[in-house]
Amino acid sequence: MFNDFSEILKEFLKKLLSSRLVILSVVFVGLYAILGMRLFKLQIIEGEQFQENYMAKTEKKISLTGTRGNIYDRNGNVLAYNKLSYNVTLQDNGDYKRSNDRNRMLLELVRILNRHGESVEGDFSIGYDSSGEMIFTTTSETARRRFLSDYYGLKKTDELDDAEGKYPSDVTAREVFDDRVKYYGLDQLKDDNGAPIEFTDEEALGIINIRYTMGLTAYRKYESTTIASDVSKETMTDILENSGNLKGVEIEESTIRVYNDSVYFAPIIGYIGKVWDDELEKLRETNPDYELTDLVGKTGIEASMETELQGKKGSQTMYVDSMGRILEVVKRTEPEAGHDIYLTLDRDLQIGVYHILEQQLAGIITDKLVNRDLDDNDYKKAANIPIPVKDVYYQLINNNVLDLSAFSAPEASQTEKNIYAKYSQSREQILAQIRSELTDGSARKMVDLPEDMFAYMQYIYTLLSERQIIKTDKIDQESDTYKAWKDDSISLRDYLYDGIAESWIDTTKLKIESRYSDADSIYRTIVEYVLDDLQNDAAFTKKIFRYLVNNGTVSGKELCLALYDQNILAYDENEVRMLEAGGDEYAFQFIRKKISDIEITPAQLALDPCSASAVITDVNTGEVRALVTYPSYDNNKFSGTVDAEYYNKLNNDQSLPLFNNATQAQKAPGSTFKPIIAVAALEEGVIGLNDTVNCTGIYKEISPALRCWIYPGQHGPLDVVHGIQNSCNVFFSEMGHRLSMDENGNYSPEFGIEKIRKYASLFGLDETSGIEIAEREPQMTTEKPEASSIGQGKNSYSNVQLSRYITAVANKGTVFKLSLLDKMTDSQENLLEDFTPEVRSVIDVKDSTWNAVHTGMRRVISDGSARKIFSDLEVDIAGKTGTAEEIKNGHRINHAFFVSFAPYQNPEIAVTVNIPYGYSSSNAATAAKNIYRFYYGYTDLNYILNNSALNSSNVEIGD
């Protein structure tokens, strides 16, 4: 039976194996087995890896920024370069799903940075001033509006202040901050147990700054955002030790822009910062590679040579995952370094001239300083107005040399506490007096108020006007009330009541609940508004100190001691003891010596004068050897990210350190303009070389008559050479008058002005000088040919524009487009371009005209009123002094000018000096003399750096 079964099985297998269907089945079974094994490997063994690759592998291309080119002086001294640094960066990798978790991480990061004195950098333009008030940190109103438009998510600043009031521009920094606190959920910040986490406003501001900045580039998650630059090793260590709690935070190698000798070159070189939208659009017109995250030149050479310095970007193509993590770099093109720029400036010359100007200013101040109050007789002659020492003491407070907040600090010295106690007591009395004056029905007229109360009332009026509570544009200036206000014959109380009646008081600013409030209710609201505001008004506090110093309540001795308490002066035990023991006269001599030794600088005092400028050009090439403005600032504080506190300090500094006095300060040129008139008169044939004009001391051909500086004396007959030598106003007024005679002999002021403008234009005074940094447009005169011919009228030029003109005089007619650029090389020092100043025009006048002008300018120095200044100068120079009035019969001091060239026989350089409110041109001439001595090697930089105040010139200059 078993055998039968075996036979049957064999027969079955034989038939089965011979069947095509069976073979096909076996094949399919095998294939399915292989497929199953492959699927098992793909899905089980390698499934996670393949899933990640499939789901997240995205190709991205990023740009790589090249190293910015360096900037050098003409001798190869480095002025701007890139320093290796380490930055804290943050990338949103999606590790924090909840806003609370993200905020907690950022709070820890901010606290680490604060612990090590690092600053969070970003685009949220809000910070603190020195008094702790929250402010906008933008560098201009335009920039503030640009920030607000970004903050609101608008495309253009024009969309601000819309009709619906959704995008107001008059919001305060605090209001914007408070809004972001809520927007980012910081007011709901809690720990793991759900308890609220406390933090300071400064910490919140850091978090907001980070989140706001990252939000601007949220569409580029694969790129990190820089949170802090150039951090210390301690900061890096702290961050790395806490990296487990700081997901997405990294330390990256980078560079920062560094400026050597910054205070001397900042106004010329400028600084770099984050690009703005409108800048980006313009830059992309020449180079489409610019991006919103780029740092670009904002001012100066950094801006004008931006595309050359920036270099060429590289690129990197890579695969990233969905969180932005780099998986693989597939292609990389290295960036190219920017070109190096060499300036025509000489580093040592620039530094030396800066200190010469500072020393000259210090000399003027110490010479004019007196230990008494002034009376009307002191103001009779602008060149002799003294500086009362009380003004110096007050400026220590008014210009923020002393920190008022330190007077009330717990760690304040006894001297500071005494000052604060006097101030506090006086403040309460003053506020009570102001309340009484504002609410008394029989309030005194302004003219009847004591000096201090008059000033307080004027301050209140200005405050209400600035807050637009008083709508000055709606006041009827023909009304009796307005006229009474202008001549001080009405009280502020009565004047404001009149404003309520005449509706030029804007009650909407006062938050009055009822729109039907009567005049008394509105006025009471104004009074309370004012008194409440004055409680914390820093400017009003300074106003109080003005009179505390004036009346001796706060003494100069106390303020001088406070200079030591606040480390403004290096502590000297002997000097402190002498100050404590001395009286008013000792304090006067003390502060005078500190100014003379430039331990207290003219810039800190911000008195007249506190600023100056000098320009030195090569007269044969048009290259600028030095372009100096005093005072200046440290552009390292603006590099990459603006130091908000430092910027605010500069912006409130009354000496205006951000203002370039060489290129932006425009004044009437005074008598420095007379050589142009001499050229015009000779070339137009209104006078011959041997013709004379008789100076009687006063020019009566026009009304009102013009006096010569020598009046009531007279010069007598003068030709052109002696007219220049003596700077005779009568002579040059007559030249202006003659130039105004048309071909028919008729007098036409318009015709004369046309001639004067023609010759001013020939010397380039109708346009900017050509230098590669920002410069104000010059203003040629438009009226009064006689006054214009002596440098008054509507003439207004900057120092660099006068420098261009006198350069053309020195070389006898070649008008250059002045230049600060010497050459450009690549990073390997290969020459790419040798910059040569362009010749703008050549003035075609007779040699005899040039010779007459040169001789006259030489005689100013050798035989004129300036000879006492230059008698011991080792170099023969030619020059022209100039004194320009700011306000006739006013209390402001005259401006001082001096233009010159040397050597006289074969001119090489031109030197121009301008000292606003410099008393007399003799002071500008004295500064120029010391510049020539330095330039030609009769003094050296070490001598200048260790020198103190230069003597103020008492030479009476006739101009």
Order of alpha helices (4+ residues) and beta strands (2+ residues): alpha-alpha-alpha-beta-beta-beta-alpha-beta-beta-alpha-alpha-alpha-beta-alpha-beta-alpha-beta-alpha-beta-alpha-alpha-beta-beta-beta-alpha-beta-beta-alpha-alpha-alpha-alpha-alpha-alpha-alpha-alpha-alpha-alpha-alpha-alpha-beta-beta-alpha-alpha-beta-beta-beta-beta-alpha-alpha-alpha-alpha-alpha-beta-beta-beta-beta-alpha-alpha-beta-beta-beta-alpha-alpha
